[in-house]
Amino acid sequence: MEPFIHDLTSLFKQLGLENTNEAIEDFICRNRPVPGHLKLHEAEFWSASQASFLKEAIEEDSDWAEIVDELNALLHGPHAYT
């Protein structure tokens, strides 16, 4: 069985967020930078269910983990989304 390949568009859809490239870029720009001492799922802008999904994706090393890590880097870092 092949693993699922997810991207930011599918992650945002899974999280119930608008998932156009423009909406993703806007979300990242509005919410960056997440303070370095916070884990991604601890950021205040997530709903409880979104935070739970993000936390479990990493803890369980699910097929979502790689793209959640990418989002984590984008939100913790100063660099623009491209």
WOURKA-V707479 format. One record per residue. N is the residue number from 0. RES is the residue in one small letter. BURIAL is b if it has 16 or more other C-alpha atoms within 10 Angstrom, else e. Layout:
BEGIN
N/RES/BURIAL, N/RES/BURIAL
END
This chain:
BEGIN
0/m/e, 1/e/e, 2/p/e, 3/f/e, 4/i/e, 5/h/e, 6/d/e, 7/l/b, 8/t/b, 9/s/b, 10/l/b, 11/f/b, 12/k/e, 13/q/e, 14/l/b, 15/g/e, 16/l/e, 17/e/e, 18/n/b, 19/t/e, 20/n/e, 21/e/e, 22/a/e, 23/i/b, 24/e/e, 25/d/e, 26/f/b, 27/i/b, 28/c/b, 29/r/e, 30/n/e, 31/r/b, 32/p/b, 33/v/b, 34/p/e, 35/g/e, 36/h/e, 37/l/e, 38/k/e, 39/l/b, 40/h/b, 41/e/b, 42/a/e, 43/e/e, 44/f/e, 45/w/e, 46/s/e, 47/a/e, 48/s/e, 49/q/b, 50/a/b, 51/s/e, 52/f/b, 53/l/b, 54/k/b, 55/e/e, 56/a/b, 57/i/b, 58/e/e, 59/e/e, 60/d/e, 61/s/e, 62/d/e, 63/w/b, 64/a/b, 65/e/b, 66/i/b, 67/v/b, 68/d/e, 69/e/e, 70/l/b, 71/n/b, 72/a/b, 73/l/b, 74/l/b, 75/h/b, 76/g/e, 77/p/e, 78/h/e, 79/a/e, 80/y/e, 81/t/e
END
